[in-house]
Structures are given as C-alpha cells and as structure tokens.
Amino acid sequence: MARLVALDLKSGPRFVAEARRILDDGDAFLPLDQRLPLEDRRRLAHDMGAAVVRAENDEFALPNSRPVAPGDAVVIATSGSTGAPKGVVLTLDAVRSSARASSRRLGVDATAHWLACLPLSHVGGLSIIFKAWETSSALTLHERFDVESVLDAARAGCTHVSLVPTALRRIDPSLFACILLGGSRPPADRPSNVIATYGLTETGSGVVYDGRPLDDVEISITDDGEILVRSPMNMRTYRDGTTSIDSHGWLHTGDVGRFDGRTLQVDGRLDDLVKTGGEKVWPEAVERAIAVRLPEVELCIVGVDDEEWGQRVVAVTTDSRLTLDEVRGAVSESLPMFNAPKDLIRVGDLPRTSIGKIRRAEVARIALEALKSAD
C-alpha cells in the first residue's frame, strides 16, 4: 500500500534525490516548511497522515498514518492565509501535465537552467523541480531567497526562475531570460521577461500565463463571477477527503474574474469583496489602479464594517509619506469614486504568508482596531 513520506529536509540535492526515490517507490511525499518550528513540522506531518518523517539525520515512523492512492505524487499544505492549512493531493500525471504545459508555453528545453529559490513546501517552489525533470534542464536550488545569491546564480548561468512580487522588486530582472511571477498582484510596470501567472496549489502551480490559459486548461465563469478551472493539472482531492471540484470536473477557485474566451482578468477573492453603500468594490482592482500611478507604494485595500456604509473602503500602507488625497486621486484616474478609500492607515509592516501573500483578513483587523482607536 502506497504511503506518504514527510520530507523534513532543506532545499538542495538531497531533497531532490529523496523525492525522486519516493516517487520511484510508488509513494508520495509531503515537503515540510523548514521555517516552521520543529514541533509545528512534526504536527503537520501527523495531521497529513504521513507514515514516515525523513529528516537530515533521522528517519522515524508516525502512528495513525493514512495511505495515499496509487499515482499520488505529492501532498502540499496550503499557506493557510484564510484558515488552517489543507493538504492538496496532486498526482504524478497532474504535476507532469503542469510541467509540460508550462515548458511548451515558455519554449523551455534542456538548454534552460532553472533556479528554485522559493520554499519547496509551496507549489511555486516545488513545481520548479518538476519543470526541470520534465525537460532534463539544469537545476540550482537555494535554501531561501537571498538577493545576492539569486543575482550570483543568474550571472553563473541560471536562465529561469519563479519569484513573488516582493522578491522581484529586490533584484535586476534583466539578468534572467524569463521570470514566472505569482503569489500576489504583479507590479504594473513589470518587464517584458516577467510573466504574471495565475494558479493555486489546487491547480498544481500556474495555469494561466499573462492572462492566457495554458494548453488543455479550460476556464469558466459562474453567474456570480467565480473562476472555475478544469484541467489535467488539477488536484485529485484534499487529504481529508473533501474536494472543491464539482461533478463536472470544475475546480471552484474562490476567485472572481472575467474571461472573454481568450484572456482572464482576476478581480480578487470572493471573501475579499467589499460592499459599501450598495456598491461592490474589489480590493485588487483598486490596488491595480493605485499601482499604475504610484508603483512604488506598498499598500493593501480592505473593507471594514461601518454603520453608515455597511462597509467602508480603507487603505493600509507602509509608506509614511503617502496621503489619502494621493490615493484617492490615483483611484479616480480609472475607477468610480465609490472605490476610493475613505481612510488611510499607516503600519510598519503588512502581514504576509511565508511566500509573500498579504494576509488581507489580518490587515482588515488591524485597520478596524486603528479606526476604533482614532474615534
């Protein structure tokens, strides 16, 4: 019976070798985030039903393990930005389909040299290994993102890399032939060699590049605006046996957007929608409008409960010099003014997940507390 092996290993050649051995044995692996405390890593392995934990200098069995289905390749814990992490089960066919479709779109072959500098416990990092395997490309792995190490890798011959926007802002992107960018809203002024990707852990990495679905990826939009994805890259199930895939094979993403048959525009998460004075405001759309005029500003738009408006639009920023008038002026350039924030709150840092996604729900709580304190 196939089992789940938790890999408690740093990013590097041994991780790759162990992952390959596990798959060759017909088992599946669970990459554990090395930035988590040891106790949390062990708890996650147990909660996901791993049979074995394989660490740097140790290997031991866990009680109450649960088998995986034949063909399962990897279980990835979601980032938990909206709750407790879920275990996404991806089959070997799914991860290979993802790697093939991505490589075809990018024109990648064995001459490419991939750099993996995002955590291998997240699909954006782990998928780089499968891309390199699928095309027999060279692969360099870093334990963590470090500006100088990434730049040195590019100068040493790495041609392709996957990054998040916070990392992109800190490097010279011209050193790479291609940068896949995911995790959160891309900058409005991104260079031509930076490809904005859309996807989830449940889709085995990005399935839409610069608004265009990859080969064999179908997109549908519900009457409520929710984005549905049907593709061979989709997960098989969650580790607890639940699923967000309906009986027709459509994965319900929880994201809202528009699709004209060729290009997908993502407006945001269903849960992020702000309803103010009878109008609907999508925070990501407001953030994009602001970024066009103020590209260097780090800012998050949230909705806060309000007796008069139902919810009020609030901007939270780390920029100490930014004014509310500047923000509202930027919004007015392209959106109706009901989208413009009524308040501007300054913070030292915006809370993020381990791969750089802003924790919007936590930002909303910070905004609410700040407004209450100001009253």
Secondary structure, 3 states (H helix, E strand, C coil): CCCEEEEECCCCHHHHHHHHHHHHCCCEEEECCCCCCHHHHHHHHHHCCCCEEEECCCEEECCCCCCCCCCEEEEEECCCCCCCCCEEEEEHHHHHHHHHHHHHHHCCCCCCEEEECCCCCCHHHHHHHHHHHHHCCEEEECCCCCHHHHHHHHHCCCCEEEECHHHHCCCCHHHCCEEEECCCCCCCCCCCCEEEEEEEHHHCEEEEECCEECCCCEEEECCCCEEEEECCCCCCEECCCCCCECCCCCEEEEEEEEECCCCEEEEEEHHHCEEECCEEECHHHHHHHHHHHCCCCCEEEEEEEECCCEEEEEEEECCCCCCHHHHHHHHHCCCCHHHCCCEEEECCCCCECCCCCECHHHHHHHHHHHHHHHC
